[in-house]
Amino acid sequence: MATAWTNPRRSTTIEIRHNVDIHSVANTQDEGHEMESKPAKNQSTFVTVLAWVFIVLFGFGTFMSIAQNVMLSFMPVMQVPDDAGFMLKNFRLFFLLPLIVSALFLASSIGLLKRREWARKTIIGLLSLGVLYSAGSLLFIWFFGFGAPLSPPPGASAAAQQSMQEMNSFFLGMKITVTLFALAFSAVMIWIVKKLVQPETCEEFST
């Protein structure tokens, strides 16, 4: 009668390999669960809404600036006298600059929506320049633009003096209106910059 014989060394090896395979599968499953349960970067509503608002505004602004520059390219070149001011000599540049700024804002806004760090820094820089531009514009308006009130010539009639007073009141109203708008826009830009530099906002962005 034949008896069954098993090699104890071979059986032990098979059991060890089986246990190793089980542990490997278990570790792989645990790592998969950890990756699934690991939360993704939190994307705030503020950044998303801001990016879309800028995309709409500066997308339209870029389109309008392109249309203006295209129409300007078909205009005949005007002969400008040598003693003309800088604005008259370089008036095409004043149409090109808004196009560059709008296109830069549009590209940065798309990057902002994708949470790119370069876009966040670019938006902060552009808004900071906008605040400085508003401050410079107010200084120019109040001290170098409409600053000095008009005065009637000597011997002017009462009607002329009344007309001058009305014009001074009109210019004063314009300066106050422009100042209020500039201060309001500057306050909004400063608030946006302040939100974009907060640590919880910076954590959303990648390089």
C-alpha positions as CSV (number, residue, x, y, z in Angstrom):
1,M,0.0,0.0,0.0
2,A,1.5,3.4,-1.1
3,T,1.7,6.2,1.3
4,A,1.6,9.9,0.4
5,W,4.6,11.9,1.2
6,T,4.8,15.7,1.3
7,N,7.9,17.8,1.4
8,P,7.6,20.1,4.5
9,R,10.1,22.6,3.1
10,R,8.1,23.0,-0.1
11,S,4.9,23.4,1.8
12,T,6.4,26.1,4.1
13,T,7.7,28.0,1.1
14,I,4.3,28.0,-0.6
15,E,2.6,29.2,2.6
16,I,5.2,32.1,3.0
17,R,4.7,33.2,-0.6
18,H,0.9,33.0,-0.2
19,N,1.1,35.2,2.9
20,V,3.4,37.7,1.2
21,D,1.0,38.0,-1.8
22,I,-1.9,38.6,0.6
23,H,-0.1,41.3,2.4
24,S,1.0,42.9,-0.8
25,V,-2.6,43.0,-2.1
26,A,-3.8,44.4,1.2
27,N,-1.1,47.2,1.3
28,T,-2.0,48.1,-2.3
29,Q,-5.7,48.3,-1.4
30,D,-4.9,50.5,1.6
31,E,-2.8,52.9,-0.5
32,G,-5.6,53.1,-3.0
33,H,-8.1,54.0,-0.3
34,E,-5.7,56.6,1.1
35,M,-5.3,58.2,-2.3
36,E,-9.0,58.3,-2.8
37,S,-9.8,59.7,0.6
38,K,-7.0,62.3,0.3
39,P,-8.8,65.6,-0.3
40,A,-8.0,67.7,-3.3
41,K,-7.0,71.3,-3.2
42,N,-10.0,73.5,-2.1
43,Q,-11.0,75.9,-4.8
44,S,-12.7,78.9,-3.4
45,T,-15.8,80.5,-5.1
46,F,-14.1,83.9,-4.9
47,V,-11.3,83.0,-7.3
48,T,-13.6,81.2,-9.7
49,V,-16.1,84.0,-9.9
50,L,-13.3,86.6,-10.1
51,A,-11.7,84.7,-13.0
52,W,-14.9,84.4,-15.0
53,V,-15.8,88.1,-14.4
54,F,-12.4,89.1,-15.7
55,I,-12.6,86.7,-18.7
56,V,-16.0,88.2,-19.7
57,L,-14.9,91.8,-19.2
58,F,-11.5,91.7,-20.8
59,G,-12.5,89.2,-23.5
60,F,-15.0,91.9,-24.7
61,G,-12.4,94.6,-24.1
62,T,-9.8,92.7,-26.1
63,F,-12.3,92.2,-29.0
64,M,-13.2,95.9,-29.0
65,S,-9.5,96.9,-28.9
66,I,-8.7,94.6,-31.8
67,A,-11.5,96.1,-33.8
68,Q,-10.3,99.7,-33.1
69,N,-6.8,98.9,-34.1
70,V,-7.9,97.2,-37.3
71,M,-10.0,100.2,-38.3
72,L,-7.2,102.5,-37.4
73,S,-4.8,100.6,-39.6
74,F,-7.0,101.5,-42.6
75,M,-7.0,105.2,-41.8
76,P,-4.7,107.3,-43.9
77,V,-1.6,108.6,-42.1
78,M,-2.1,112.1,-41.0
79,Q,0.7,114.7,-41.3
80,V,1.4,116.0,-37.8
81,P,3.4,119.2,-37.4
82,D,6.7,119.0,-35.6
83,D,5.5,121.2,-32.7
84,A,2.5,119.0,-32.0
85,G,2.1,117.4,-28.6
86,F,3.2,113.9,-27.7
87,M,-0.4,112.6,-27.8
88,L,-1.0,113.8,-31.4
89,K,2.4,112.4,-32.6
90,N,1.8,109.0,-31.0
91,F,-2.0,108.7,-31.0
92,R,-1.8,105.1,-32.5
93,L,0.1,104.1,-29.4
94,F,-2.9,105.1,-27.2
95,F,-5.0,102.6,-29.1
96,L,-2.4,99.9,-28.9
97,L,-1.8,100.1,-25.1
98,P,-5.4,99.2,-24.2
99,L,-5.2,96.1,-26.5
100,I,-2.0,95.0,-24.8
101,V,-3.4,95.5,-21.3
102,S,-6.7,93.8,-22.1
103,A,-5.0,90.8,-23.7
104,L,-2.7,90.4,-20.7
105,F,-5.6,90.6,-18.3
106,L,-7.5,88.0,-20.4
107,A,-4.6,85.6,-20.5
108,S,-4.0,86.0,-16.7
109,S,-7.7,85.5,-16.0
110,I,-7.7,82.2,-17.8
111,G,-4.6,81.2,-15.8
112,L,-6.3,82.4,-12.7
113,L,-9.3,80.1,-13.4
114,K,-6.8,77.2,-13.8
115,R,-5.1,78.2,-10.4
116,R,-1.8,79.1,-11.9
117,E,0.6,81.0,-9.6
118,W,2.0,83.2,-12.4
119,A,-1.5,84.3,-13.2
120,R,-2.2,85.3,-9.6
121,K,1.0,87.3,-9.4
122,T,0.2,89.0,-12.8
123,I,-3.3,90.0,-11.7
124,I,-1.9,91.4,-8.5
125,G,0.7,93.4,-10.4
126,L,-1.8,94.8,-12.9
127,L,-4.3,95.8,-10.3
128,S,-1.6,97.5,-8.3
129,L,-0.6,99.4,-11.4
130,G,-4.3,100.3,-11.8
131,V,-4.4,101.8,-8.3
132,L,-1.2,103.9,-9.0
133,Y,-2.7,105.0,-12.4
134,S,-5.9,106.2,-10.6
135,A,-3.9,108.1,-8.0
136,G,-1.8,109.8,-10.7
137,S,-4.9,110.6,-12.7
138,L,-6.5,112.3,-9.7
139,L,-3.4,114.3,-9.0
140,F,-3.3,115.5,-12.7
141,I,-7.0,116.4,-12.7
142,W,-6.9,118.4,-9.5
143,F,-3.5,120.1,-9.8
144,F,-2.7,120.1,-13.5
145,G,-5.9,119.7,-15.4
146,F,-9.1,121.5,-14.6
147,G,-7.5,122.9,-11.4
148,A,-7.5,126.6,-11.9
149,P,-11.0,128.1,-12.1
150,L,-11.8,130.3,-15.1
151,S,-12.0,134.0,-14.4
152,P,-13.8,136.5,-16.6
153,P,-11.7,139.2,-18.3
154,P,-11.6,142.7,-16.8
155,G,-14.7,144.7,-17.7
156,A,-16.7,141.6,-18.6
157,S,-20.5,141.9,-18.5
158,A,-22.6,140.4,-15.8
159,A,-23.8,137.7,-18.3
160,A,-20.1,136.7,-19.1
161,Q,-19.3,136.5,-15.4
162,Q,-22.4,134.3,-14.8
163,S,-21.3,132.1,-17.7
164,M,-17.9,131.7,-16.2
165,Q,-19.3,130.7,-12.9
166,E,-21.5,128.1,-14.5
167,M,-18.5,126.7,-16.4
168,N,-16.5,126.5,-13.1
169,S,-19.4,124.7,-11.4
170,F,-19.6,122.3,-14.3
171,F,-15.8,121.5,-14.2
172,L,-15.9,121.1,-10.4
173,G,-18.8,118.7,-10.8
174,M,-16.8,116.7,-13.3
175,K,-13.8,116.5,-11.1
176,I,-15.8,115.4,-8.1
177,T,-17.6,112.7,-10.2
178,V,-14.3,111.4,-11.7
179,T,-12.7,111.4,-8.2
180,L,-15.6,109.3,-6.7
181,F,-15.4,106.8,-9.5
182,A,-11.6,106.6,-9.3
183,L,-11.7,106.1,-5.5
184,A,-14.4,103.4,-5.8
185,F,-12.5,101.5,-8.5
186,S,-9.3,101.8,-6.4
187,A,-11.1,100.4,-3.4
188,V,-12.3,97.4,-5.3
189,M,-8.9,96.7,-6.8
190,I,-7.2,97.0,-3.4
191,W,-9.8,94.6,-1.9
192,I,-9.2,92.1,-4.7
193,V,-5.4,92.3,-4.2
194,K,-5.9,91.8,-0.5
195,K,-8.0,88.7,-1.1
196,L,-5.5,87.3,-3.5
197,V,-2.5,87.6,-1.2
198,Q,-4.2,85.8,1.8
199,P,-2.6,82.5,2.7
200,E,-5.7,80.4,2.2
201,T,-6.0,81.8,-1.3
202,C,-2.4,81.2,-2.1
203,E,-2.7,77.5,-1.2
204,E,-5.1,77.0,-4.2
205,F,-2.4,77.9,-6.7
206,S,0.3,75.8,-8.3
207,T,3.4,76.8,-10.1
